[in-house]
Each structure stands twice: as C-alpha cells, then as structure tokens.
Amino acid sequence: MPAYQVDHVVDQTGAGDVLTGTVAARLALGDDLRAAVRLGAAAAALSLQGHGGTGHLASLDESRRLVAQTSAREVLT
C-alpha cells in the first residue's frame, strides 16, 4: 500500500475512515483496486492536516495532485 507524506500532521482522527471511504467510493465508480487504494491513501494522508475527523477532507483534485506529485519510487521505499 502506498504511503504519502504531507508537510504538517495535525491529527490522525478519521484517516482510516477517509482511506476506507475513498477506496469504496472509487471501486463503486469503476476504478481498479490499485488506483482506488492510491487515491484513498493520498486522501487519508491529506486528512492528517486538519483537526478532528472532518478537519480537512481533500477534494478529488487535491488527492489526484498528491498521487501525481509522488513518484512510484518514492511510494515504494
């Protein structure tokens, strides 16, 4: 599973829920498992930047930018 870094971690609350919800939604929309997990992991990482479970809910575009900015090599190491 990929792990993405963010600049500033504020709170971990809800990150697992964001991961799970994003993966489920993307699978329901027809994404393959690998793409869904990458996007879910990016959304979860971005959610760490806000307070509480809904402090920062990343947009689809924001999550996609984080995936695109992180090379496969960075993710796997």
C-alpha positions as CSV (number, residue, x, y, z in Angstrom):
1,M,0.0,0.0,0.0
2,P,1.4,3.4,-0.9
3,A,2.1,5.9,1.9
4,Y,2.2,9.6,1.1
5,Q,3.9,12.3,3.1
6,V,2.3,15.7,3.9
7,D,4.0,18.8,5.2
8,H,2.3,19.1,8.6
9,V,0.4,16.4,10.6
10,V,-2.2,17.9,12.9
11,D,-4.5,15.0,13.9
12,Q,-4.8,11.3,12.9
13,T,-8.5,11.1,13.7
14,G,-10.6,9.8,10.9
15,A,-7.7,9.0,8.5
16,G,-8.6,5.3,8.3
17,D,-12.2,6.2,7.6
18,V,-11.1,8.5,4.8
19,L,-9.0,5.7,3.3
20,T,-11.8,3.2,3.5
21,G,-14.5,5.6,2.2
22,T,-12.4,6.8,-0.7
23,V,-11.4,3.2,-1.7
24,A,-15.0,2.1,-1.5
25,A,-16.3,5.0,-3.5
26,R,-13.7,4.7,-6.2
27,L,-14.3,1.0,-6.6
28,A,-18.0,1.7,-6.9
29,L,-17.2,4.2,-9.6
30,G,-15.3,1.5,-11.5
31,D,-11.6,2.2,-10.6
32,D,-9.4,-0.8,-10.3
33,L,-8.2,-1.7,-6.8
34,R,-4.6,-0.3,-7.2
35,A,-5.9,3.1,-8.4
36,A,-8.6,3.2,-5.7
37,V,-6.0,2.4,-2.9
38,R,-3.6,5.0,-4.2
39,L,-6.2,7.7,-4.2
40,G,-7.5,6.6,-0.8
41,A,-4.1,6.7,0.7
42,A,-3.5,10.2,-0.7
43,A,-6.8,11.4,0.7
44,A,-6.1,9.9,4.1
45,A,-2.6,11.5,4.2
46,L,-4.1,14.9,3.3
47,S,-6.8,14.4,6.0
48,L,-4.0,14.4,8.6
49,Q,-3.6,18.2,8.1
50,G,-6.8,19.1,9.8
51,H,-8.2,18.8,13.3
52,G,-10.7,16.0,14.0
53,G,-12.3,13.5,11.7
54,T,-13.6,16.2,9.3
55,G,-10.9,18.9,9.8
56,H,-9.5,18.5,6.3
57,L,-11.4,16.5,3.7
58,A,-9.4,16.6,0.5
59,S,-11.0,17.2,-2.9
60,L,-10.6,14.6,-5.6
61,D,-8.4,17.1,-7.5
62,E,-6.2,17.6,-4.4
63,S,-5.9,13.9,-3.9
64,R,-5.0,13.3,-7.5
65,R,-2.3,16.0,-7.4
66,L,-0.7,14.3,-4.4
67,V,-0.7,11.0,-6.3
68,A,0.7,12.6,-9.4
69,Q,3.4,14.5,-7.5
70,T,4.7,11.4,-5.8
71,S,6.8,9.0,-8.0
72,A,6.3,5.3,-7.7
73,R,9.8,5.0,-6.4
74,E,9.1,7.4,-3.5
75,V,5.9,5.5,-2.7
76,L,7.6,2.1,-2.6
77,T,10.6,3.0,-0.5
